[in-house]
Amino acid sequence: MTDATIESQTPATQSAPTAIKRAERKERVGEVISNKMAKTIIVRVERRFPHPKFKKVVTGYKKFYAHDEKAEAKVGDRVRIEETRPLSKTKRWRLVAIVEKSSGVAHVAV
């Protein structure tokens, strides 16, 4: 068989294998409260919700340990983090972007 006959027998358009779509990953925006660990930051995420019984708007906070490969986030920065596979015992998030840099003024602990 010649090359011309082989080419004529193969289909002209081959469909690429369909990639398995990954589920949407959770994203949170919060404030960096610590960057003292190597390649790790602690991000405090604020959540506002009505109290189940009294209906007053309550602010809840949660700390997330996030992976910061380049150690670019500083204390006070607002950052976007994304859910990822477990990287350590407590680290399940990674830094996606710095939304807003801090002004460099130290915050007073409340």
N, C-alpha and C positions, 0 to 999 in steps of 0.2 A: 504494500500500500504506500502511496506517496503522501507527502505532507498535506497536499490539497484535499485528498479524500478524508484524511483524519480530521482536518479542520471543518469540513462540511458535515461530519457526523456529530460533532459536539454541538450542544446548544449554544446559540449566539449570546444569549443573556443568561448568566448564571446568577441566581439570587444569593446574596450574602447570607450566611447563617444569622438567624435572628438572635440578637443579644438579649440576655435575660435582664429585664428592667429591675433595678434595685429600688427598694422602697424609699420614700422620702425620709431624709434624716432630720431629726429635730434640731432647731437652731434657737439660740437664746442670745440676748444682748444684756450685758451687765458691766459692772465696774470691777476693775482689778483691785483686790485688797491686799495681795501679797505676791511678790515675785522673788522671794529669797531662795527658792529651791532651783536646782539645775534643770532647765528646760521645762519647768512647771510653773503655772500661775494659778492663783485661786481667784475665782470670779464670783462676785455676789450678784445674784439675779433677783430683781424685785418683781413681785407678783401682787397685783391688786384685785381683790375679789370681795363680794358682799358676804358678810357674816351669815351663816346658814339660818340662825334663829333671829338675830336682831337687825339684819339687813344693812348695818353700817358698813361702809367700805373699809376694809382692813388691808394693811400692807404686810405681806409675808416675804421673807427673804430666804434664799437657799444658796449654799456655797457649792461651787463645782470646781473640781481640780481639772485643769485643762493643759494639754501639751502645747508648749511654745518652743518650737524647734530652734528658732534664731534668737530667742530671748529678747524680742523687740518690744514687748508690752511692759509698761511701767505702772507703778501704783497710781491709781486715779484715772487711768485711761478707760474709756468705754470701748468694749470689744464685742465682737460677734464670735460665738463658739458654736461648734457643730458636733453632734453625737458621732462617736466612732467606736471601733472595737475596743475591748479592754486593753489598755496599755500598761497598767500596773494594778495594784490592789484597789486603789481609789480613783484612778484616772481613766475616765471614759469619754472625754471630750477633747477637742483640739481647736486651737485658735484659727479662725478663718480670716478675720480682718480687724484692724483697729478702726473703729468707727469715729472716735474723737480722742485726740491727744489731751492729756491733762495740762493744766496751765502751769504746773510745777509748784503751786502753793500747797503746803501740807494741810490736809483735812484734819479738823478737830474731831477726836473720837467722841461719839455720843453715848 
